[in-house]
Amino acid sequence: MSEFERAEELVVGLYQRGIDLVPENRIITIGVPKILNSGIWSPYLVNLRLALSRDTASKLGLMRQAHLTDLMLGAYVDRLDRASRLAGGFDHIYGDPEAGTPLAAAIAAKGSFSNIWRRVDTGSKMDRGSHAELEGAVYSGQVVVQVDDVATSGQTGVEGKNFLGKHGLSSEHLVVLGDREQGAAEELEKSEITLHAAFGATAMFGYLHEAGLLTRTEHEFLIDYTQGVPPTAEPLDHPWKKAAQALG
C-alpha cells in the first residue's frame, strides 16, 4: 500500500494531541482495550470525530491542532484523487452516518467535492418541507466514493454500497485514513470495492515507536495483534493488562 507522504507527521501529531487527556478525549487511544462494533477486541482506537474540533484542554496549541486537521483532510483529498483516477472520476462523496456525515462534509469542503448524506431521522419531519432519505443532487447512474475514519471488517463499506445502490448510485471505492489491516481490504474486494488508506496500522505503530511514544514491548504486541486472527475477547495477558484492570 502506497502511503500518504506526510503520514508520519499526521499520526504522531494526532496521538500527541490527546496524550495527557482522558481516553474519551483522545483521537488515537492505545492501551485502553475495547470491543469494537465489529465484535473484535482491540487494544487501540482511532476516533476522528474529535479531530474536527479544537480541544482547549490539550497541551498541543490550537494552531497546531488546526494544522493537523487540515493535514488529515489533505490526506483524504490525496486518496480521493487516487480513487478518482481508478474510477474514471466520481460525482459525489458519501460518509455513512453518523460519524461519517460530518467527516465527509469537511473533506468535501477541503477538496471542493460534491457531498451527499443520509438522513438519520426520516420520520417526524418527512411530512414537512422537502426531505429525502438520501440528501443531495443525486441522479441514477452517478458514481460515489465512500469515506470513513478507519477500515476494520469492511462491513460499513458494503452496507454503504448497498444503500447507495438502492438509489441507483454506483460505489466501488472506499477512502479511509487508516486501515487496521485485519481483513477489510479482502472483504471489500469480494463486494467489488477497492480500499484506499492514507496509512496502515503497522506503519502507524512504527511511527509512534520511532517517536518514543510506544515501548518496544507495546510495539511488538501491536504488530503481533495486527498480523494475527482478531480476538473477540481480551487476551490473558497484554502490556496494558494492569492499567485496564484498574480502570475497570
ABEGO torsion letter per residue (X at the ends): XBBBAAAAAAAAAAAAAAAABBAAABABBBGBBBBBAAGBBBABBBBAAAAABBBAABABBAAAAAAAAAAAAAAAAAAAAAAAAAAGEBABBBBBOAAAAAAAAAAAAAAGBBBBBBBABAAAAAABEBBBABBEBBBBGBBBBBBBABBAAGAAAAAAAAAAAAAGBBBABBBBABBAGAGAAAAAAAAGBBBBBABBAAAAAAAAAAAGABBAAAAAAAAAAAABBBBABBBABBAAAAAAAAAX
